[in-house]
Amino acid sequence: MHIDVRRTGGIAGTSRGWRVDTDSCDDPSGWSELVDALPRDAQPAPSPAVRDDFTWTITVERTTVTIPGTRLDGPWADLVARVRSEGDKS
């Protein structure tokens, strides 16, 4: 499974990305558990814009969600943290 994480915005308005292919990792079952914990309902409701906030765009296989930085929490935050620490920069 391919997971892509892109962070845009912030004070400098930069864009950074990370990518992981869970099939070639040492712990594919751990990745599956992390993905299975993600909410299956619609994306988080839009929140008022926060100046200089990051926007996170997360793609798991063919599903993409966009989450404002102030709303990134729970299973989505866990997934982003792991992809950033173990994935390749893109």
C-alpha positions as CSV (number, residue, x, y, z in Angstrom):
1,M,0.0,0.0,0.0
2,H,1.3,3.5,-0.9
3,I,0.8,6.4,1.6
4,D,1.7,10.0,0.6
5,V,1.7,12.9,3.0
6,R,2.0,16.5,1.9
7,R,2.3,19.5,4.2
8,T,1.7,23.0,2.7
9,G,1.4,26.4,4.1
10,G,2.9,27.8,7.3
11,I,4.7,31.1,7.7
12,A,6.9,30.5,4.7
13,G,4.2,28.9,2.6
14,T,6.4,25.9,1.8
15,S,5.5,22.4,0.7
16,R,7.0,19.2,1.9
17,G,6.2,15.6,1.3
18,W,6.8,12.1,2.5
19,R,6.0,8.8,1.0
20,V,6.0,5.2,2.2
21,D,5.4,1.9,0.5
22,T,4.2,-0.3,3.3
23,D,4.7,-3.5,1.3
24,S,8.4,-3.0,1.4
25,C,8.6,-2.1,5.1
26,D,9.7,-4.2,8.0
27,D,6.3,-4.0,9.6
28,P,3.5,-4.1,7.0
29,S,1.0,-5.4,9.6
30,G,1.7,-2.4,11.9
31,W,0.9,-0.1,8.9
32,S,-2.3,-2.0,8.2
33,E,-3.4,-1.6,11.8
34,L,-2.7,2.1,11.6
35,V,-4.7,2.5,8.4
36,D,-7.5,0.4,9.7
37,A,-7.9,2.8,12.7
38,L,-8.6,5.7,10.4
39,P,-12.1,7.1,10.4
40,R,-14.1,5.8,7.5
41,D,-16.6,8.6,7.5
42,A,-16.4,11.9,5.6
43,Q,-13.5,14.3,5.9
44,P,-13.4,16.5,9.0
45,A,-15.7,19.4,8.8
46,P,-14.0,22.6,7.5
47,S,-12.9,24.9,10.3
48,P,-12.2,28.6,10.2
49,A,-9.0,29.5,8.5
50,V,-6.1,30.0,10.9
51,R,-3.4,32.3,9.6
52,D,-0.1,30.5,8.7
53,D,-1.6,27.1,9.6
54,F,-0.3,24.0,7.8
55,T,-2.6,22.0,5.5
56,W,-2.1,18.3,5.4
57,T,-3.0,16.2,2.3
58,I,-2.9,12.5,3.0
59,T,-3.4,9.9,0.3
60,V,-3.8,6.2,1.2
61,E,-4.0,4.2,-2.0
62,R,-6.7,6.0,-3.9
63,T,-8.3,7.9,-1.0
64,T,-7.2,11.5,-0.4
65,V,-8.2,13.7,2.6
66,T,-7.1,17.3,3.3
67,I,-7.0,18.3,7.0
68,P,-6.1,21.7,8.4
69,G,-3.2,21.5,10.8
70,T,-5.4,22.7,13.7
71,R,-7.6,19.7,13.1
72,L,-4.9,17.0,12.6
73,D,-5.4,14.7,15.6
74,G,-6.1,11.1,16.6
75,P,-5.4,8.3,14.0
76,W,-4.7,10.8,11.2
77,A,-2.0,12.5,13.4
78,D,-0.6,9.1,14.2
79,L,-0.4,8.1,10.6
80,V,1.3,11.4,9.6
81,A,3.8,11.1,12.4
82,R,4.8,7.6,11.3
83,V,5.0,8.4,7.6
84,R,7.2,11.5,8.4
85,S,9.5,9.5,10.6
86,E,9.8,6.3,8.5
87,G,9.0,7.5,5.0
88,D,11.1,8.9,2.2
89,K,11.0,12.6,1.5
90,S,9.3,13.4,-1.8
